[in-house]
Amino acid sequence: FKLGKCIPEYVTFVADQIATGLARANEEKMGVITAFRQGTARSTFSVFRRRMTRGLDIARLSISRRMIMAPDAKQPIDDRLKLIILSDAHDRPSAVLWSLPCHAVSESHIQDISSDYPGVIRDYVRSKLGDASLPVLYMPGFSGDIRPALKSKWPLHRSRSWVGLAYSFARRDNTQIKSLISKLAVTFDQAWTNAQINKPINCSD
């Protein structure tokens, strides 16, 4: 992806800095975090957001191929919801970290300031655990070409004088996004169950 050459020494340095920071923070909090669990689950929440398709250029009266902003389910994407649960000595969650590579662009009112679907999942987790102040941190990962799978009802993509035979992304469709987020919550529960099955990793290790 032409992001630059990976330098293993720098990756190790960053990992050490993060681990040291977590250890220091945990000491300051008097051992609030003693272990963590990891879990993953597959999600149908997102889709590749660019598609090559043919269409009619009305102005030129010709058929042309274009790369358009449209869902392409045939393109492989990272669809894994990854979860880390940080727990105290009594195995009670002290914080939740989760990641799903997907642009947060599902808010139906584009002029609103919104936490989008990460905020909905944060509220869902807090409600599920009965802790309104539980830290729930979302990390998007590499989400450049991925967005929520909100497909239009008709397979026509219009762009000025060009019309292509392809579904566009739906806009202001609250019904679709509520359905998608419900599926995402189920995926989160699956990742949570998988994390509970996994043996907790002691932070001192």
Buried (B, 14 or more C-beta within 10 A) or exposed (E): EEEEEEEEEEEEEEEEEEEEEBEEEBEEEEEBBBBBBBBBBEBEBBBBBBBEBEBBBEEEEEEEEBEBEBBBEEEEBBBBBBBBBBBBEEEEBBBBBBBBBBBBBBBBEEEEEBEBBBBBBBEBBBEBBEBEEBEBEBEBBEBEBBBBBBBBEEEEBEEEEBBBEBBBBBEEBEEBBEEBBEBBBEBBBBBBEBBEEEEBEEBEE
